[in-house]
Amino acid sequence: MNVALYARVSTTDQNCEMQLRDLREWAARRGWPVFAEYVDTGWSGKLDSRPQLNRLKADARLRKFDVVLVWKLDRWGRSISHSISSIHELIGLGVRFIAITQNIDTDESNPMARFILHIMAAFAELERELIRERVIAGLRAAKHQGKRLGRPKKVFDRSRILELRQLGRSVRAIAKEMEISIATAHELISAFEKPLDSEPPKLLN
């Protein structure tokens, strides 16, 4: 049973030595060799993406180890929804997850672990709903205050677009230089000029 140790602290003036010491001892008592230690120092548990956590997940997908050990669940992550989804990803890969101080173990033979995961999944759903409600309430409050919602409109240098077109640049080239979509570039150019294949207007006698 090769194991991966994951430890995390939120600030750079802290260190993970206590967590790592307990994790190493826990693995040693069971005779499980440590494949690698993944340590994120100065990274919030609210962040889904962390350098060493990302490396651990990549190695898990390659099945470089069989078990992930953490000192406590909040070292893995502070977002319930992210924690449960990432733990389920490990389970799907056949990698066992253990929080050694909380008796959380995803071993299929552990009925209490399955019960805890179900509870965690319920809390994750509750967390998502609470976030959704806060977002909706925030949007309503902003709208009531007369704030403009949605993405700010991008300001285009229309004269530059016209200049590029007059230099013979293609719509695709203009879109790339101005960092806009081809459809937007075509629409803006159409406002400046008539289609190239259109006939000039006939003069009345």
C-alpha positions in Angstrom: 0.0 0.0 0.0 1.9 3.0 -1.2 0.7 6.2 0.4 0.7 9.9 -0.4 0.8 12.4 2.4 -0.9 15.7 2.0 -0.4 18.6 4.3 -1.4 22.3 4.1 -1.1 25.5 6.1 -2.7 28.8 5.1 0.2 31.2 5.8 3.9 31.1 5.1 4.8 31.7 8.7 3.4 28.3 9.6 4.8 24.9 8.8 3.4 21.5 8.3 5.9 19.5 10.4 3.4 18.5 13.0 0.9 17.2 10.4 3.7 15.4 8.5 5.2 13.8 11.6 1.8 12.3 12.6 1.1 11.2 9.1 4.5 9.5 8.8 4.1 7.7 12.1 0.5 6.6 11.2 1.8 5.1 7.9 4.8 3.5 9.6 2.7 1.7 12.2 0.9 0.0 9.4 4.0 -0.7 7.3 2.8 1.4 4.4 5.7 3.0 2.5 5.3 6.7 1.7 5.4 7.3 -2.1 5.6 11.2 -1.7 4.7 14.1 0.5 2.7 16.9 -1.0 2.9 20.1 1.0 1.1 23.4 0.2 2.4 26.2 2.4 0.6 29.6 2.3 -2.4 28.3 0.4 -6.0 28.8 1.5 -8.1 25.7 1.8 -10.9 27.6 0.0 -8.9 27.4 -3.2 -9.8 24.4 -5.4 -6.4 24.7 -7.2 -3.2 24.5 -5.3 0.2 23.5 -6.7 0.9 20.4 -4.6 -2.8 19.3 -4.5 -2.9 19.5 -8.3 0.3 17.4 -8.4 -1.2 14.9 -6.1 -4.3 14.6 -8.2 -2.3 14.1 -11.4 -0.2 11.3 -9.7 -3.4 9.7 -8.4 -4.8 9.6 -12.0 -1.6 7.7 -12.9 -2.2 5.3 -9.9 1.2 6.1 -8.4 -0.1 5.3 -4.9 -3.0 3.5 -3.3 -3.9 5.8 -0.3 -4.0 9.5 0.4 -3.4 10.4 4.1 -4.4 13.8 5.5 -4.2 14.9 9.1 -7.7 16.4 9.2 -10.3 17.0 6.5 -10.0 20.8 6.6 -6.3 20.4 5.5 -7.6 18.8 2.3 -10.1 21.7 1.8 -12.4 24.1 3.5 -15.1 23.9 0.8 -17.4 20.9 1.5 -18.5 20.7 -2.1 -14.9 20.7 -3.4 -13.7 18.3 -0.7 -16.4 15.7 -1.4 -16.1 16.0 -5.2 -12.3 15.5 -5.1 -12.6 12.6 -2.6 -15.1 11.0 -4.9 -12.7 11.4 -7.7 -10.1 9.5 -5.7 -12.6 6.8 -5.0 -13.4 6.5 -8.7 -9.7 6.1 -9.4 -9.5 3.3 -6.8 -7.5 5.5 -4.3 -8.4 5.3 -0.7 -8.7 8.6 1.3 -8.1 8.7 5.1 -8.2 11.6 7.5 -6.3 10.1 10.4 -7.5 12.2 13.3 -11.2 12.0 12.3 -11.8 8.3 11.5 -12.7 9.2 7.9 -11.8 6.3 5.7 -13.2 5.6 2.3 -12.4 1.9 2.5 -15.4 0.0 1.1 -15.4 -2.3 4.1 -15.9 0.6 6.5 -19.7 1.3 6.8 -19.1 4.3 9.0 -17.0 5.9 6.3 -19.7 5.5 3.8 -22.2 7.1 6.2 -19.9 10.0 6.8 -19.5 10.5 3.0 -23.2 10.6 2.6 -23.5 13.2 5.3 -20.7 15.2 3.7 -22.5 15.0 0.3 -25.7 16.4 1.9 -23.7 19.3 3.4 -22.1 19.9 0.1 -25.5 20.2 -1.5 -26.6 22.5 1.2 -23.4 24.6 0.7 -24.1 24.9 -3.0 -27.7 26.0 -2.3 -26.6 28.6 0.2 -24.1 30.0 -2.2 -26.7 30.2 -5.0 -29.1 32.0 -2.7 -26.5 34.5 -1.7 -25.6 35.2 -5.3 -29.3 35.7 -6.2 -29.8 38.0 -3.2 -26.7 40.0 -4.2 -27.9 40.4 -7.8 -31.3 41.5 -6.6 -29.8 44.1 -4.2 -27.5 45.4 -7.0 -30.4 45.7 -9.4 -32.4 47.5 -6.8 -29.6 50.0 -6.3 -29.5 50.6 -10.1 -26.2 48.9 -10.7 -25.5 47.5 -14.1 -25.3 43.7 -14.1 -23.4 41.4 -16.4 -20.1 41.9 -18.2 -19.0 45.4 -19.0 -19.2 46.2 -22.6 -15.9 46.1 -24.4 -14.7 49.4 -25.9 -13.4 49.0 -29.4 -11.1 51.4 -31.3 -13.4 51.6 -34.3 -11.1 53.9 -36.2 -8.3 51.3 -35.8 -10.6 48.6 -37.2 -11.4 50.8 -40.2 -7.7 51.6 -40.7 -6.8 47.9 -40.7 -9.5 47.2 -43.2 -8.4 49.9 -45.5 -4.9 48.4 -45.3 -6.4 45.3 -46.8 -6.4 43.1 -43.6 -8.8 40.2 -43.5 -11.6 40.0 -41.0 -9.8 37.2 -39.2 -6.6 39.2 -39.0 -8.4 42.2 -37.6 -10.3 40.1 -35.1 -7.0 38.6 -33.9 -5.2 41.9 -33.5 -8.1 43.6 -31.8 -8.8 40.5 -29.6 -12.4 40.2 -30.6 -14.4 37.5 -32.2 -14.6 37.1 -36.0 -18.3 37.7 -35.8 -17.9 40.9 -33.9 -15.2 42.1 -36.3 -17.4 41.3 -39.3 -20.3 43.2 -37.7 -18.2 46.3 -37.0 -16.6 46.3 -40.5 -20.0 45.9 -42.1 -21.0 49.2 -40.4 -18.1 51.0 -42.1 -18.3 49.6 -45.6 -20.6 48.1 -48.2 -20.1 44.5 -49.2 -17.2 44.3 -51.6 -19.3 42.6 -54.3 -22.1 45.2 -54.1 -22.6 47.4 -57.3 -22.3 51.1 -57.1 -25.6 53.0 -57.0 -26.9 54.0 -60.4 -27.2 57.8 -61.1 -30.6 59.1 -62.1 -30.8 61.2 -65.2 
